[in-house]
Amino acid sequence: MAVRGDEPPVVVELKLTFSLALVMQGVARQALFDAVYLAVPLGPRGWGARYKEIIALCRRLGLGLLAVRGDVVEAHLDPGPYQPRRNVRQAGRLLREFSRRVGDPNTGGTTGIRRVTAYRQDALRCLAALSGGAMKAAAVAAATGVARAAVLMRDDHYGWFEREARGIYRLTPKGRAALQDEATELARLGVTQAAG
């Protein structure tokens, strides 16, 4: 802790590495004083790849950040109140995805498994519509309610669709196999396969 004249005190928490323990000590000191810094000695490689994340965390928590190299102390961030700027575009994308998705098909806390997105659900609707044979993209859009059906089938991210003629699509062998593989998800969507 340092105090100069009538100025408010400054508290510096120092550890050998940036860690959760250091952050928790800094947050605990904020209950006593406003100006709290976290300080860590830097090696020859500096902060490494985590620098931006460390700065963002300290900024969000209102903590300052100091780097110590030998006898030199360098301020990277001063403590202060944090008011995040809202990312309106990203929030809008997330809300649109949430409103378009049917049900809650993803299991929370799992890793290494495919996520079901609104895009995938739209692709599954198109897949089911084409199970009876080739169709015009406009007819697929009308039958499924997927306005972007033509673009979705043209882009073919899953390898399920192929163009038979201009504006007409059919299923690939991989798409035919997906009808079986995705039967559970198709049922969850309430989508029935076309008679073929």
N, C-alpha and C positions, 0 to 999 in steps of 0.2 A: 504494500500500500504506500502511496505517496500523497502528501498534502503540501500545497504551496499557498501560504497566506490564508486568505478567506475563501479561496477557490474550493470547489467540492473535491473530495478525495478521488484518487484514481487507484483502482485495484488491478493487479496483473497476476494472473494464474499461469504458472510456468510448468511445463512437463517436457520430457525428452522427445515425445512424439505427439502428434495430434491424435487424440483418442476420445472415446465416449466419456471416459472418466474426467478428462480435461473440460469437456463441454459441460458436463453435469456440475463440476465445481464452479465454473463461470456462471452458470444459471443460478446456482445457490447464492453466489455473491451478489447477484442482481437484486436479491431481496433486501440487501443492506445499502447498496450504492448504485448510482446510475452508470458511472463510467467504469466498465469492466472489460479488460483486455485478456485474451488468451495469447500466450507466447510459446513458441516452439523453436528450438535451434534447427537450422536448415543444413542439410548435408550438401555435398558438391553438386548434386542433381536438382537441388531446390525442392519445390513442392511436389513435383511429379505430376501425374495425370489428374490427380484429384483437386488441383488448385481451385478451379471454378466451383466445384461442389462445396469445398471448404468455405470459400468466400460467401456463397449463397446461404449456407447454413448459418454462419456467423451473422450475416446481415439479417436473416429472418429472426434470429434470436436476440438481435440488438447488441451483440457482443463485438468488441473490437478484436483485431488480429495483428499480432506482431511477429516478425521473423527475426531471429537472433543468429548472426554470423560473427563468431568471435566476439569482439568488443563493439560491434555495430548492431544497432537495433533499428529495424525498418518497419514502419507502420504500413500495413496493407489495407486496413479497414478501421475506421473509427466507430466507436459504439454509438448507437442512436436508434430511435424508434423506426420500426419497419412498417411500411405501407406498400404491399405488393401491387404491382400494376397488373390488372386483369388482362389475360390473353383472350379477348372477346372471340377471335376467330377460332381458336382451339376449343373454347368452351362451347361455341355454336356447333362445331363438328361433333363433339362428344354428345351434346343434347340431341342432335339429329340422329346419330347412331342409336342412341338409347330409345328414342321414340319409334324408330323403324324396326327395331329388333322385336321378334315375337318370343315371349317367354324369357326365361333365364337359363339358357342351355349350357352355360359354362359353370364348371365347378370351381369355386374359389380356392385359392391356395395350392393349386396344382401347377406343375411345370412340365414342359416337354410334350404337351398334348395340343392338338389343333384347337384353336378358338373358333367358336361360331359367331360370326359377325352378321350384321344386317346384309352386307354384300353377299356373303355365302348363302344366307337364307334366300335372297333374291335369285342367286344362281341355282339353288335347289328347286325353286318354283319353275324356272325356265327348263331345268332338267326334266322335271315331271311332265311339263307341257309337251316336250319333244319326245316323250317316251312312246307316243303313238306313231311317230314318223316325222318327216321334215315339215316345217311350217315357215311361213313368212314371219319376219321379226315383229311386224306390227300386230299379227295375230297372236303371237306369244305374249306381247305386251298387254293386249286386250284381255287375253284369257287369264293371265296371272296377276294383273295389276302392277306389274313391274315396268314403270315408265322407261327405265334405262335398259330394257331387255336387249335391244339391238346392239348397243355399245358393249354391254356385258358379254354377249355371245361373241361379238367380234374380237374383243380383247382376250377372251378365253383363258383366264388365269388358271383354271383347274384342268384344262385339256379335255373338257367334256363336249365342246361344240366344234363343228366344222361347217364352213359355208358350202352349200351345195350349188347355189346359183346366187345371183345378186339379190340380197335381202332375204334369202331362204337358208335356214340352218337345219342341221340334223345332229344327232348324237354320234360321237366317236365311239370306238370300242371301250375306251376308258370311261366315257359317259354312261354307256350301257352297264358297265360293271358298277359304277357309282350308284345306279338305281338300287342295287342290292345293298351295297356298303352303307348307303345313307338312308336306308329304309326307316330306321328309328327317328332320325331327324325329320324326314319327310312326314312321318306320322305325327310328330310333335307339332309341325307346322299346319297339320290338317290338310295336306296336299295329297291328292290322289293322282295316280299315274293315268295317262290317257290310254284308252284302249287301242292296241296296235295290231 
